[in-house]
Amino acid sequence: MKTIGKLYSIDKKSVGFVKFIFEAYDGIAVVETIDRHASIIKLHVAPGCETDVDAVLNELKKEILIEPVSDIID
């Protein structure tokens, strides 16, 4: 399955929390840590789940720092 990759800079203390949240939403996205020192994560978004992922991110942004770095296709 082809996923959509999205990179985000995130508060270092929140990386595990964000991974846990996306694991709870079974199948919409997988979180990969790209650079643990810079707190860069990559979301591998399942096709058709972009709206759901954006909704989760918008809610998370109310509580923690999450900023897009760039969007890539993989």
C-alpha positions as CSV (number, residue, x, y, z in Angstrom):
1,M,0.0,0.0,0.0
2,K,1.3,3.4,-0.9
3,T,1.2,5.9,2.0
4,I,1.5,9.7,2.1
5,G,4.4,10.9,4.2
6,K,4.2,14.0,6.2
7,L,7.1,15.4,8.4
8,Y,6.5,17.4,11.6
9,S,8.6,19.0,14.2
10,I,7.1,18.2,17.6
11,D,7.8,18.9,21.2
12,K,10.4,16.3,22.3
13,K,8.4,15.2,25.4
14,S,5.3,14.5,23.3
15,V,6.7,12.1,20.7
16,G,5.7,9.0,22.6
17,F,2.2,10.5,23.3
18,V,1.6,11.2,19.6
19,K,2.7,7.7,18.7
20,F,0.3,6.3,21.2
21,I,-2.6,8.4,20.0
22,F,-2.1,7.3,16.3
23,E,-1.8,3.7,17.4
24,A,-5.2,4.1,19.1
25,Y,-6.7,5.2,15.7
26,D,-5.9,1.8,14.2
27,G,-4.7,2.0,10.6
28,I,-5.0,5.7,9.8
29,A,-1.3,6.5,10.2
30,V,2.0,5.1,11.5
31,V,4.4,7.4,13.3
32,E,8.2,7.1,12.7
33,T,10.8,9.1,14.5
34,I,13.1,10.6,11.8
35,D,15.4,12.6,14.1
36,R,15.1,12.1,17.8
37,H,17.5,15.0,18.6
38,A,15.5,17.5,16.6
39,S,12.1,15.8,17.4
40,I,11.2,15.3,13.8
41,I,8.5,12.6,13.1
42,K,7.1,11.3,9.9
43,L,3.5,10.3,9.6
44,H,2.8,7.5,7.1
45,V,-0.8,8.3,6.3
46,A,-3.0,5.5,4.8
47,P,-4.8,6.5,1.6
48,G,-8.2,8.0,2.2
49,C,-7.3,8.8,5.8
50,E,-5.9,12.3,5.3
51,T,-8.9,14.1,6.6
52,D,-9.0,11.9,9.8
53,V,-5.2,12.5,10.4
54,D,-5.6,16.2,9.9
55,A,-8.5,16.2,12.4
56,V,-6.4,14.4,15.0
57,L,-3.4,16.7,14.4
58,N,-5.6,19.8,14.8
59,E,-6.8,18.5,18.2
60,L,-3.3,17.7,19.3
61,K,-2.1,21.1,18.3
62,K,-4.3,22.6,21.0
63,E,-2.2,20.8,23.6
64,I,1.3,20.4,22.2
65,L,3.6,22.0,19.7
66,I,3.3,20.3,16.2
67,E,4.6,22.1,13.1
68,P,4.8,20.8,9.6
69,V,8.3,20.5,8.2
70,S,7.3,19.3,4.7
71,D,5.1,16.9,2.8
72,I,6.6,14.0,0.9
73,I,5.1,11.1,-1.0
74,D,6.6,7.6,-0.3
